[in-house]
Amino acid sequence: MPEFDWRSPDSYKSLQDAEITDIAWECLRRNADYRRDFDATIANSPDGQVTPEFRRRWGICFRP
């Protein structure tokens, strides 16, 4: 797999027709605080799922 080049327009072609929720998800998943919180939530979850509290904290109403 080629390395992602954030400066290359070709790297963003998949987002050209993206919905606003797709763009929001791309931003959120790159947030270091979100990733740490997600990892901690999953590690402490008995069923390996995020909680409703986690979703509320991060404003997630899509992609459980």
mmCIF file as Biopython writes it, N, C-alpha, C and O atoms, coordinates in Angstrom:
data_model
#
loop_
_atom_site.group_PDB
_atom_site.id
_atom_site.type_symbol
_atom_site.label_atom_id
_atom_site.label_alt_id
_atom_site.label_comp_id
_atom_site.label_asym_id
_atom_site.label_entity_id
_atom_site.label_seq_id
_atom_site.pdbx_PDB_ins_code
_atom_site.Cartn_x
_atom_site.Cartn_y
_atom_site.Cartn_z
_atom_site.occupancy
_atom_site.B_iso_or_equiv
_atom_site.auth_seq_id
_atom_site.auth_asym_id
_atom_site.pdbx_PDB_model_num
ATOM 1   N N  . MET A ? 1  ? 0.852   -1.183 0.000  1.0 0.0 1  A 1 
ATOM 2   C CA . MET A ? 1  ? 0.000   0.000  0.000  1.0 0.0 1  A 1 
ATOM 3   C C  . MET A ? 1  ? 0.892   1.240  0.000  1.0 0.0 1  A 1 
ATOM 4   O O  . MET A ? 1  ? 1.794   1.348  0.831  1.0 0.0 1  A 1 
ATOM 5   N N  . PRO A ? 2  ? 0.657   2.162  -0.906 1.0 0.0 2  A 1 
ATOM 6   C CA . PRO A ? 2  ? 1.497   3.365  -0.945 1.0 0.0 2  A 1 
ATOM 7   C C  . PRO A ? 2  ? 1.250   4.242  0.279  1.0 0.0 2  A 1 
ATOM 8   O O  . PRO A ? 2  ? 0.166   4.240  0.862  1.0 0.0 2  A 1 
ATOM 9   N N  . GLU A ? 3  ? 2.271   4.978  0.645  1.0 0.0 3  A 1 
ATOM 10  C CA . GLU A ? 3  ? 2.158   5.878  1.791  1.0 0.0 3  A 1 
ATOM 11  C C  . GLU A ? 3  ? 1.210   7.029  1.451  1.0 0.0 3  A 1 
ATOM 12  O O  . GLU A ? 3  ? 1.205   7.541  0.332  1.0 0.0 3  A 1 
ATOM 13  N N  . PHE A ? 4  ? 0.412   7.420  2.439  1.0 0.0 4  A 1 
ATOM 14  C CA . PHE A ? 4  ? -0.542  8.516  2.251  1.0 0.0 4  A 1 
ATOM 15  C C  . PHE A ? 4  ? 0.220   9.833  2.182  1.0 0.0 4  A 1 
ATOM 16  O O  . PHE A ? 4  ? 1.044   10.119 3.051  1.0 0.0 4  A 1 
ATOM 17  N N  . ASP A ? 5  ? -0.043  10.627 1.169  1.0 0.0 5  A 1 
ATOM 18  C CA . ASP A ? 5  ? 0.584   11.937 1.018  1.0 0.0 5  A 1 
ATOM 19  C C  . ASP A ? 5  ? -0.506  13.000 1.143  1.0 0.0 5  A 1 
ATOM 20  O O  . ASP A ? 5  ? -1.292  13.211 0.220  1.0 0.0 5  A 1 
ATOM 21  N N  . TRP A ? 6  ? -0.540  13.665 2.300  1.0 0.0 6  A 1 
ATOM 22  C CA . TRP A ? 6  ? -1.600  14.647 2.562  1.0 0.0 6  A 1 
ATOM 23  C C  . TRP A ? 6  ? -1.562  15.827 1.611  1.0 0.0 6  A 1 
ATOM 24  O O  . TRP A ? 6  ? -2.542  16.562 1.498  1.0 0.0 6  A 1 
ATOM 25  N N  . ARG A ? 7  ? -0.442  16.019 0.926  1.0 0.0 7  A 1 
ATOM 26  C CA . ARG A ? 7  ? -0.327  17.145 -0.005 1.0 0.0 7  A 1 
ATOM 27  C C  . ARG A ? 7  ? -0.834  16.798 -1.405 1.0 0.0 7  A 1 
ATOM 28  O O  . ARG A ? 7  ? -0.990  17.682 -2.247 1.0 0.0 7  A 1 
ATOM 29  N N  . SER A ? 8  ? -1.084  15.540 -1.648 1.0 0.0 8  A 1 
ATOM 30  C CA . SER A ? 8  ? -1.488  15.104 -2.982 1.0 0.0 8  A 1 
ATOM 31  C C  . SER A ? 8  ? -3.008  15.121 -3.141 1.0 0.0 8  A 1 
ATOM 32  O O  . SER A ? 8  ? -3.718  14.510 -2.342 1.0 0.0 8  A 1 
ATOM 33  N N  . PRO A ? 9  ? -3.511  15.809 -4.156 1.0 0.0 9  A 1 
ATOM 34  C CA . PRO A ? 9  ? -4.962  15.801 -4.409 1.0 0.0 9  A 1 
ATOM 35  C C  . PRO A ? 9  ? -5.499  14.388 -4.640 1.0 0.0 9  A 1 
ATOM 36  O O  . PRO A ? 9  ? -6.657  14.112 -4.327 1.0 0.0 9  A 1 
ATOM 37  N N  . ASP A ? 10 ? -4.683  13.499 -5.177 1.0 0.0 10 A 1 
ATOM 38  C CA . ASP A ? 10 ? -5.127  12.128 -5.417 1.0 0.0 10 A 1 
ATOM 39  C C  . ASP A ? 10 ? -5.473  11.405 -4.120 1.0 0.0 10 A 1 
ATOM 40  O O  . ASP A ? 10 ? -6.307  10.499 -4.120 1.0 0.0 10 A 1 
ATOM 41  N N  . SER A ? 11 ? -4.848  11.792 -3.026 1.0 0.0 11 A 1 
ATOM 42  C CA . SER A ? 11 ? -5.112  11.156 -1.742 1.0 0.0 11 A 1 
ATOM 43  C C  . SER A ? 11 ? -6.507  11.472 -1.222 1.0 0.0 11 A 1 
ATOM 44  O O  . SER A ? 11 ? -7.012  10.774 -0.342 1.0 0.0 11 A 1 
ATOM 45  N N  . TYR A ? 12 ? -7.123  12.497 -1.747 1.0 0.0 12 A 1 
ATOM 46  C CA . TYR A ? 12 ? -8.427  12.933 -1.255 1.0 0.0 12 A 1 
ATOM 47  C C  . TYR A ? 12 ? -9.558  12.706 -2.243 1.0 0.0 12 A 1 
ATOM 48  O O  . TYR A ? 12 ? -10.676 13.170 -2.020 1.0 0.0 12 A 1 
ATOM 49  N N  . LYS A ? 13 ? -9.286  12.006 -3.323 1.0 0.0 13 A 1 
ATOM 50  C CA . LYS A ? 13 ? -10.329 11.777 -4.332 1.0 0.0 13 A 1 
ATOM 51  C C  . LYS A ? 13 ? -11.539 11.059 -3.743 1.0 0.0 13 A 1 
ATOM 52  O O  . LYS A ? 13 ? -12.670 11.302 -4.164 1.0 0.0 13 A 1 
ATOM 53  N N  . SER A ? 14 ? -11.308 10.180 -2.776 1.0 0.0 14 A 1 
ATOM 54  C CA . SER A ? 14 ? -12.433 9.445  -2.197 1.0 0.0 14 A 1 
ATOM 55  C C  . SER A ? 14 ? -13.374 10.358 -1.421 1.0 0.0 14 A 1 
ATOM 56  O O  . SER A ? 14 ? -14.523 9.992  -1.175 1.0 0.0 14 A 1 
ATOM 57  N N  . LEU A ? 15 ? -12.908 11.531 -1.035 1.0 0.0 15 A 1 
ATOM 58  C CA . LEU A ? 15 ? -13.749 12.468 -0.286 1.0 0.0 15 A 1 
ATOM 59  C C  . LEU A ? 15 ? -14.440 13.496 -1.186 1.0 0.0 15 A 1 
ATOM 60  O O  . LEU A ? 15 ? -15.211 14.325 -0.703 1.0 0.0 15 A 1 
ATOM 61  N N  . GLN A ? 16 ? -14.171 13.445 -2.458 1.0 0.0 16 A 1 
ATOM 62  C CA . GLN A ? 16 ? -14.722 14.431 -3.386 1.0 0.0 16 A 1 
ATOM 63  C C  . GLN A ? 16 ? -16.251 14.477 -3.338 1.0 0.0 16 A 1 
ATOM 64  O O  . GLN A ? 16 ? -16.842 15.555 -3.392 1.0 0.0 16 A 1 
ATOM 65  N N  . ASP A ? 17 ? -16.880 13.331 -3.238 1.0 0.0 17 A 1 
ATOM 66  C CA . ASP A ? 17 ? -18.343 13.266 -3.207 1.0 0.0 17 A 1 
ATOM 67  C C  . ASP A ? 17 ? -18.853 12.879 -1.819 1.0 0.0 17 A 1 
ATOM 68  O O  . ASP A ? 17 ? -19.967 12.374 -1.683 1.0 0.0 17 A 1 
ATOM 69  N N  . ALA A ? 18 ? -18.053 13.110 -0.808 1.0 0.0 18 A 1 
ATOM 70  C CA . ALA A ? 18 ? -18.394 12.692 0.551  1.0 0.0 18 A 1 
ATOM 71  C C  . ALA A ? 18 ? -19.505 13.547 1.149  1.0 0.0 18 A 1 
ATOM 72  O O  . ALA A ? 18 ? -19.654 14.728 0.836  1.0 0.0 18 A 1 
ATOM 73  N N  . GLU A ? 19 ? -20.272 12.913 2.014  1.0 0.0 19 A 1 
ATOM 74  C CA . GLU A ? 19 ? -21.276 13.611 2.809  1.0 0.0 19 A 1 
ATOM 75  C C  . GLU A ? 19 ? -20.557 14.324 3.950  1.0 0.0 19 A 1 
ATOM 76  O O  . GLU A ? 19 ? -19.409 14.000 4.252  1.0 0.0 19 A 1 
ATOM 77  N N  . ILE A ? 20 ? -21.208 15.279 4.577  1.0 0.0 20 A 1 
ATOM 78  C CA . ILE A ? 20 ? -20.611 16.005 5.689  1.0 0.0 20 A 1 
ATOM 79  C C  . ILE A ? 20 ? -20.259 15.070 6.841  1.0 0.0 20 A 1 
ATOM 80  O O  . ILE A ? 20 ? -19.263 15.284 7.532  1.0 0.0 20 A 1 
ATOM 81  N N  . THR A ? 21 ? -21.073 14.031 7.054  1.0 0.0 21 A 1 
ATOM 82  C CA . THR A ? 21 ? -20.771 13.080 8.125  1.0 0.0 21 A 1 
ATOM 83  C C  . THR A ? 21 ? -19.506 12.285 7.827  1.0 0.0 21 A 1 
ATOM 84  O O  . THR A ? 21 ? -18.770 11.921 8.744  1.0 0.0 21 A 1 
ATOM 85  N N  . ASP A ? 22 ? -19.250 12.014 6.555  1.0 0.0 22 A 1 
ATOM 86  C CA . ASP A ? 22 ? -18.018 11.318 6.188  1.0 0.0 22 A 1 
ATOM 87  C C  . ASP A ? 22 ? -16.795 12.182 6.498  1.0 0.0 22 A 1 
ATOM 88  O O  . ASP A ? 22 ? -15.786 11.685 6.998  1.0 0.0 22 A 1 
ATOM 89  N N  . ILE A ? 23 ? -16.893 13.454 6.202  1.0 0.0 23 A 1 
ATOM 90  C CA . ILE A ? 23 ? -15.783 14.373 6.467  1.0 0.0 23 A 1 
ATOM 91  C C  . ILE A ? 23 ? -15.597 14.548 7.970  1.0 0.0 23 A 1 
ATOM 92  O O  . ILE A ? 23 ? -14.466 14.581 8.456  1.0 0.0 23 A 1 
ATOM 93  N N  . ALA A ? 24 ? -16.697 14.661 8.705  1.0 0.0 24 A 1 
ATOM 94  C CA . ALA A ? 24 ? -16.610 14.781 10.162 1.0 0.0 24 A 1 
ATOM 95  C C  . ALA A ? 24 ? -15.938 13.549 10.751 1.0 0.0 24 A 1 
ATOM 96  O O  . ALA A ? 24 ? -15.103 13.665 11.648 1.0 0.0 24 A 1 
ATOM 97  N N  . TRP A ? 25 ? -16.298 12.371 10.252 1.0 0.0 25 A 1 
ATOM 98  C CA . TRP A ? 25 ? -15.686 11.133 10.740 1.0 0.0 25 A 1 
ATOM 99  C C  . TRP A ? 25 ? -14.189 11.119 10.449 1.0 0.0 25 A 1 
ATOM 100 O O  . TRP A ? 25 ? -13.405 10.714 11.307 1.0 0.0 25 A 1 
ATOM 101 N N  . GLU A ? 26 ? -13.780 11.548 9.273  1.0 0.0 26 A 1 
ATOM 102 C CA . GLU A ? 26 ? -12.359 11.577 8.931  1.0 0.0 26 A 1 
ATOM 103 C C  . GLU A ? 26 ? -11.589 12.487 9.894  1.0 0.0 26 A 1 
ATOM 104 O O  . GLU A ? 26 ? -10.468 12.167 10.288 1.0 0.0 26 A 1 
ATOM 105 N N  . CYS A ? 27 ? -12.185 13.611 10.268 1.0 0.0 27 A 1 
ATOM 106 C CA . CYS A ? 27 ? -11.540 14.523 11.211 1.0 0.0 27 A 1 
ATOM 107 C C  . CYS A ? 27 ? -11.492 13.910 12.606 1.0 0.0 27 A 1 
ATOM 108 O O  . CYS A ? 27 ? -10.453 13.943 13.266 1.0 0.0 27 A 1 
ATOM 109 N N  . LEU A ? 28 ? -12.605 13.354 13.052 1.0 0.0 28 A 1 
ATOM 110 C CA . LEU A ? 28 ? -12.668 12.799 14.403 1.0 0.0 28 A 1 
ATOM 111 C C  . LEU A ? 28 ? -11.708 11.638 14.583 1.0 0.0 28 A 1 
ATOM 112 O O  . LEU A ? 28 ? -11.025 11.563 15.604 1.0 0.0 28 A 1 
ATOM 113 N N  . ARG A ? 29 ? -11.637 10.741 13.631 1.0 0.0 29 A 1 
ATOM 114 C CA . ARG A ? 29 ? -10.797 9.569  13.807 1.0 0.0 29 A 1 
ATOM 115 C C  . ARG A ? 29 ? -9.301  9.908  13.819 1.0 0.0 29 A 1 
ATOM 116 O O  . ARG A ? 29 ? -8.482  9.082  14.222 1.0 0.0 29 A 1 
ATOM 117 N N  . ARG A ? 30 ? -8.952  11.097 13.387 1.0 0.0 30 A 1 
ATOM 118 C CA . ARG A ? 30 ? -7.560  11.540 13.443 1.0 0.0 30 A 1 
ATOM 119 C C  . ARG A ? 30 ? -7.235  12.305 14.732 1.0 0.0 30 A 1 
ATOM 120 O O  . ARG A ? 30 ? -6.079  12.660 14.965 1.0 0.0 30 A 1 
ATOM 121 N N  . ASN A ? 31 ? -8.232  12.557 15.557 1.0 0.0 31 A 1 
ATOM 122 C CA . ASN A ? 31 ? -8.065  13.301 16.801 1.0 0.0 31 A 1 
ATOM 123 C C  . ASN A ? 31 ? -7.427  12.388 17.845 1.0 0.0 31 A 1 
ATOM 124 O O  . ASN A ? 31 ? -7.995  11.353 18.195 1.0 0.0 31 A 1 
ATOM 125 N N  . ALA A ? 32 ? -6.253  12.763 18.343 1.0 0.0 32 A 1 
ATOM 126 C CA . ALA A ? 32 ? -5.512  11.928 19.301 1.0 0.0 32 A 1 
ATOM 127 C C  . ALA A ? 32 ? -6.297  11.706 20.593 1.0 0.0 32 A 1 
ATOM 128 O O  . ALA A ? 32 ? -6.262  10.607 21.147 1.0 0.0 32 A 1 
ATOM 129 N N  . ASP A ? 33 ? -6.995  12.716 21.080 1.0 0.0 33 A 1 
ATOM 130 C CA . ASP A ? 33 ? -7.795  12.561 22.297 1.0 0.0 33 A 1 
ATOM 131 C C  . ASP A ? 33 ? -8.926  11.556 22.077 1.0 0.0 33 A 1 
ATOM 132 O O  . ASP A ? 33 ? -9.203  10.724 22.941 1.0 0.0 33 A 1 
ATOM 133 N N  . TYR A ? 34 ? -9.569  11.640 20.926 1.0 0.0 34 A 1 
ATOM 134 C CA . TYR A ? 34 ? -10.635 10.689 20.603 1.0 0.0 34 A 1 
ATOM 135 C C  . TYR A ? 34 ? -10.074 9.268  20.554 1.0 0.0 34 A 1 
ATOM 136 O O  . TYR A ? 34 ? -10.664 8.351  21.125 1.0 0.0 34 A 1 
ATOM 137 N N  . ARG A ? 35 ? -8.944  9.078  19.880 1.0 0.0 35 A 1 
ATOM 138 C CA . ARG A ? 35 ? -8.368  7.736  19.760 1.0 0.0 35 A 1 
ATOM 139 C C  . ARG A ? 35 ? -8.011  7.160  21.125 1.0 0.0 35 A 1 
ATOM 140 O O  . ARG A ? 35 ? -8.259  5.982  21.382 1.0 0.0 35 A 1 
ATOM 141 N N  . ARG A ? 36 ? -7.429  7.983  22.008 1.0 0.0 36 A 1 
ATOM 142 C CA . ARG A ? 36 ? -7.102  7.505  23.361 1.0 0.0 36 A 1 
ATOM 143 C C  . ARG A ? 36 ? -8.364  7.128  24.118 1.0 0.0 36 A 1 
ATOM 144 O O  . ARG A ? 36 ? -8.417  6.082  24.766 1.0 0.0 36 A 1 
ATOM 145 N N  . ASP A ? 37 ? -9.376  7.975  24.038 1.0 0.0 37 A 1 
ATOM 146 C CA . ASP A ? 37 ? -10.634 7.708  24.729 1.0 0.0 37 A 1 
ATOM 147 C C  . ASP A ? 37 ? -11.300 6.456  24.165 1.0 0.0 37 A 1 
ATOM 148 O O  . ASP A ? 37 ? -11.830 5.644  24.924 1.0 0.0 37 A 1 
ATOM 149 N N  . PHE A ? 38 ? -11.278 6.292  22.862 1.0 0.0 38 A 1 
ATOM 150 C CA . PHE A ? 38 ? -11.851 5.107  22.228 1.0 0.0 38 A 1 
ATOM 151 C C  . PHE A ? 38 ? -11.140 3.849  22.718 1.0 0.0 38 A 1 
ATOM 152 O O  . PHE A ? 38 ? -11.786 2.883  23.122 1.0 0.0 38 A 1 
ATOM 153 N N  . ASP A ? 39 ? -9.817  3.865  22.682 1.0 0.0 39 A 1 
ATOM 154 C CA . ASP A ? 39 ? -9.047  2.694  23.124 1.0 0.0 39 A 1 
ATOM 155 C C  . ASP A ? 39 ? -9.348  2.348  24.581 1.0 0.0 39 A 1 
ATOM 156 O O  . ASP A ? 39 ? -9.518  1.177  24.919 1.0 0.0 39 A 1 
ATOM 157 N N  . ALA A ? 40 ? -9.413  3.358  25.442 1.0 0.0 40 A 1 
ATOM 158 C CA . ALA A ? 40 ? -9.703  3.128  26.859 1.0 0.0 40 A 1 
ATOM 159 C C  . ALA A ? 40 ? -11.122 2.602  27.039 1.0 0.0 40 A 1 
ATOM 160 O O  . ALA A ? 40 ? -11.352 1.703  27.849 1.0 0.0 40 A 1 
ATOM 161 N N  . THR A ? 41 ? -12.066 3.151  26.298 1.0 0.0 41 A 1 
ATOM 162 C CA . THR A ? 41 ? -13.453 2.704  26.404 1.0 0.0 41 A 1 
ATOM 163 C C  . THR A ? 41 ? -13.593 1.251  25.971 1.0 0.0 41 A 1 
ATOM 164 O O  . THR A ? 41 ? -14.247 0.463  26.653 1.0 0.0 41 A 1 
ATOM 165 N N  . ILE A ? 42 ? -12.995 0.895  24.863 1.0 0.0 42 A 1 
ATOM 166 C CA . ILE A ? 42 ? -13.063 -0.476 24.362 1.0 0.0 42 A 1 
ATOM 167 C C  . ILE A ? 42 ? -12.370 -1.432 25.327 1.0 0.0 42 A 1 
ATOM 168 O O  . ILE A ? 42 ? -12.872 -2.526 25.584 1.0 0.0 42 A 1 
ATOM 169 N N  . ALA A ? 43 ? -11.217 -1.027 25.865 1.0 0.0 43 A 1 
ATOM 170 C CA . ALA A ? 43 ? -10.473 -1.881 26.790 1.0 0.0 43 A 1 
ATOM 171 C C  . ALA A ? 43 ? -11.276 -2.169 28.051 1.0 0.0 43 A 1 
ATOM 172 O O  . ALA A ? 43 ? -11.131 -3.239 28.642 1.0 0.0 43 A 1 
ATOM 173 N N  . ASN A ? 44 ? -12.119 -1.235 28.470 1.0 0.0 44 A 1 
ATOM 174 C CA . ASN A ? 44 ? -12.904 -1.400 29.691 1.0 0.0 44 A 1 
ATOM 175 C C  . ASN A ? 44 ? -14.330 -1.868 29.433 1.0 0.0 44 A 1 
ATOM 176 O O  . ASN A ? 44 ? -15.126 -1.975 30.366 1.0 0.0 44 A 1 
ATOM 177 N N  . SER A ? 45 ? -14.654 -2.143 28.192 1.0 0.0 45 A 1 
ATOM 178 C CA . SER A ? 45 ? -16.015 -2.553 27.836 1.0 0.0 45 A 1 
ATOM 179 C C  . SER A ? 45 ? -16.128 -4.079 27.872 1.0 0.0 45 A 1 
ATOM 180 O O  . SER A ? 45 ? -15.337 -4.773 27.234 1.0 0.0 45 A 1 
ATOM 181 N N  . PRO A ? 46 ? -17.103 -4.603 28.612 1.0 0.0 46 A 1 
ATOM 182 C CA . PRO A ? 46 ? -17.247 -6.062 28.674 1.0 0.0 46 A 1 
ATOM 183 C C  . PRO A ? 46 ? -17.610 -6.702 27.340 1.0 0.0 46 A 1 
ATOM 184 O O  . PRO A ? 46 ? -17.289 -7.866 27.102 1.0 0.0 46 A 1 
ATOM 185 N N  . ASP A ? 47 ? -18.277 -5.949 26.470 1.0 0.0 47 A 1 
ATOM 186 C CA . ASP A ? 47 ? -18.681 -6.508 25.180 1.0 0.0 47 A 1 
ATOM 187 C C  . ASP A ? 47 ? -17.885 -5.953 24.000 1.0 0.0 47 A 1 
ATOM 188 O O  . ASP A ? 47 ? -18.201 -6.241 22.845 1.0 0.0 47 A 1 
ATOM 189 N N  . GLY A ? 48 ? -16.849 -5.153 24.291 1.0 0.0 48 A 1 
ATOM 190 C CA . GLY A ? 48 ? -16.005 -4.609 23.224 1.0 0.0 48 A 1 
ATOM 191 C C  . GLY A ? 48 ? -16.665 -3.531 22.396 1.0 0.0 48 A 1 
ATOM 192 O O  . GLY A ? 48 ? -16.243 -3.264 21.271 1.0 0.0 48 A 1 
ATOM 193 N N  . GLN A ? 49 ? -17.698 -2.905 22.942 1.0 0.0 49 A 1 
ATOM 194 C CA . GLN A ? 49 ? -18.432 -1.866 22.224 1.0 0.0 49 A 1 
ATOM 195 C C  . GLN A ? 49 ? -18.302 -0.532 22.947 1.0 0.0 49 A 1 
ATOM 196 O O  . GLN A ? 49 ? -18.043 -0.485 24.149 1.0 0.0 49 A 1 
ATOM 197 N N  . VAL A ? 50 ? -18.484 0.544  22.204 1.0 0.0 50 A 1 
ATOM 198 C CA . VAL A ? 50 ? -18.511 1.857  22.843 1.0 0.0 50 A 1 
ATOM 199 C C  . VAL A ? 50 ? -19.845 2.026  23.560 1.0 0.0 50 A 1 
ATOM 200 O O  . VAL A ? 50 ? -20.840 1.388  23.217 1.0 0.0 50 A 1 
ATOM 201 N N  . THR A ? 51 ? -19.841 2.887  24.544 1.0 0.0 51 A 1 
ATOM 202 C CA . THR A ? 51 ? -21.035 3.099  25.357 1.0 0.0 51 A 1 
ATOM 203 C C  . THR A ? 51 ? -21.824 4.303  24.844 1.0 0.0 51 A 1 
ATOM 204 O O  . THR A ? 51 ? -21.298 5.123  24.091 1.0 0.0 51 A 1 
ATOM 205 N N  . PRO A ? 52 ? -23.079 4.402  25.254 1.0 0.0 52 A 1 
ATOM 206 C CA . PRO A ? 52 ? -23.846 5.612  24.912 1.0 0.0 52 A 1 
ATOM 207 C C  . PRO A ? 52 ? -23.173 6.878  25.461 1.0 0.0 52 A 1 
ATOM 208 O O  . PRO A ? 52 ? -23.216 7.929  24.822 1.0 0.0 52 A 1 
ATOM 209 N N  . GLU A ? 53 ? -22.553 6.779  26.640 1.0 0.0 53 A 1 
ATOM 210 C CA . GLU A ? 53 ? -21.835 7.931  27.209 1.0 0.0 53 A 1 
ATOM 211 C C  . GLU A ? 53 ? -20.692 8.370  26.290 1.0 0.0 53 A 1 
ATOM 212 O O  . GLU A ? 53 ? -20.496 9.563  26.061 1.0 0.0 53 A 1 
ATOM 213 N N  . PHE A ? 54 ? -19.951 7.410  25.775 1.0 0.0 54 A 1 
ATOM 214 C CA . PHE A ? 54 ? -18.861 7.715  24.842 1.0 0.0 54 A 1 
ATOM 215 C C  . PHE A ? 54 ? -19.407 8.428  23.610 1.0 0.0 54 A 1 
ATOM 216 O O  . PHE A ? 54 ? -18.840 9.424  23.160 1.0 0.0 54 A 1 
ATOM 217 N N  . ARG A ? 55 ? -20.503 7.918  23.069 1.0 0.0 55 A 1 
ATOM 218 C CA . ARG A ? 55 ? -21.100 8.540  21.880 1.0 0.0 55 A 1 
ATOM 219 C C  . ARG A ? 55 ? -21.556 9.959  22.159 1.0 0.0 55 A 1 
ATOM 220 O O  . ARG A ? 55 ? -21.362 10.852 21.335 1.0 0.0 55 A 1 
ATOM 221 N N  . ARG A ? 56 ? -22.164 10.169 23.323 1.0 0.0 56 A 1 
ATOM 222 C CA . ARG A ? 56 ? -22.603 11.527 23.684 1.0 0.0 56 A 1 
ATOM 223 C C  . ARG A ? 56 ? -21.403 12.457 23.850 1.0 0.0 56 A 1 
ATOM 224 O O  . ARG A ? 56 ? -21.418 13.594 23.379 1.0 0.0 56 A 1 
ATOM 225 N N  . ARG A ? 57 ? -20.365 11.961 24.524 1.0 0.0 57 A 1 
ATOM 226 C CA . ARG A ? 57 ? -19.178 12.791 24.783 1.0 0.0 57 A 1 
ATOM 227 C C  . ARG A ? 57 ? -18.556 13.284 23.477 1.0 0.0 57 A 1 
ATOM 228 O O  . ARG A ? 57 ? -18.095 14.423 23.397 1.0 0.0 57 A 1 
ATOM 229 N N  . TRP A ? 58 ? -18.543 12.433 22.466 1.0 0.0 58 A 1 
ATOM 230 C CA . TRP A ? 58 ? -17.916 12.799 21.200 1.0 0.0 58 A 1 
ATOM 231 C C  . TRP A ? 58 ? -18.908 13.229 20.123 1.0 0.0 58 A 1 
ATOM 232 O O  . TRP A ? 58 ? -18.512 13.512 18.993 1.0 0.0 58 A 1 
ATOM 233 N N  . GLY A ? 59 ? -20.181 13.280 20.463 1.0 0.0 59 A 1 
ATOM 234 C CA . GLY A ? 59 ? -21.189 13.736 19.508 1.0 0.0 59 A 1 
ATOM 235 C C  . GLY A ? 59 ? -21.418 12.776 18.371 1.0 0.0 59 A 1 
ATOM 236 O O  . GLY A ? 59 ? -21.756 13.185 17.260 1.0 0.0 59 A 1 
ATOM 237 N N  . ILE A ? 60 ? -21.234 11.491 18.644 1.0 0.0 60 A 1 
ATOM 238 C CA . ILE A ? 60 ? -21.368 10.485 17.588 1.0 0.0 60 A 1 
ATOM 239 C C  . ILE A ? 60 ? -22.800 9.990  17.536 1.0 0.0 60 A 1 
ATOM 240 O O  . ILE A ? 60 ? -23.315 9.426  18.502 1.0 0.0 60 A 1 
ATOM 241 N N  . CYS A ? 61 ? -23.430 10.206 16.404 1.0 0.0 61 A 1 
ATOM 242 C CA . CYS A ? 61 ? -24.781 9.693  16.198 1.0 0.0 61 A 1 
ATOM 243 C C  . CYS A ? 61 ? -24.795 8.807  14.967 1.0 0.0 61 A 1 
ATOM 244 O O  . CYS A ? 61 ? -25.860 8.422  14.486 1.0 0.0 61 A 1 
ATOM 245 N N  . PHE A ? 62 ? -23.624 8.485  14.459 1.0 0.0 62 A 1 
ATOM 246 C CA . PHE A ? 62 ? -23.472 7.592  13.327 1.0 0.0 62 A 1 
ATOM 247 C C  . PHE A ? 62 ? -22.285 6.694  13.611 1.0 0.0 62 A 1 
ATOM 248 O O  . PHE A ? 62 ? -21.470 7.001  14.480 1.0 0.0 62 A 1 
ATOM 249 N N  . ARG A ? 63 ? -22.181 5.623  12.910 1.0 0.0 63 A 1 
ATOM 250 C CA . ARG A ? 63 ? -21.080 4.665  13.066 1.0 0.0 63 A 1 
ATOM 251 C C  . ARG A ? 63 ? -20.835 4.292  14.514 1.0 0.0 63 A 1 
ATOM 252 O O  . ARG A ? 63 ? -19.950 4.856  15.158 1.0 0.0 63 A 1 
ATOM 253 N N  . PRO A ? 64 ? -21.602 3.353  15.034 1.0 0.0 64 A 1 
ATOM 254 C CA . PRO A ? 64 ? -21.406 2.949  16.432 1.0 0.0 64 A 1 
ATOM 255 C C  . PRO A ? 64 ? -20.026 2.406  16.697 1.0 0.0 64 A 1 
ATOM 256 O O  . PRO A ? 64 ? -19.719 2.027  17.828 1.0 0.0 64 A 1 
#
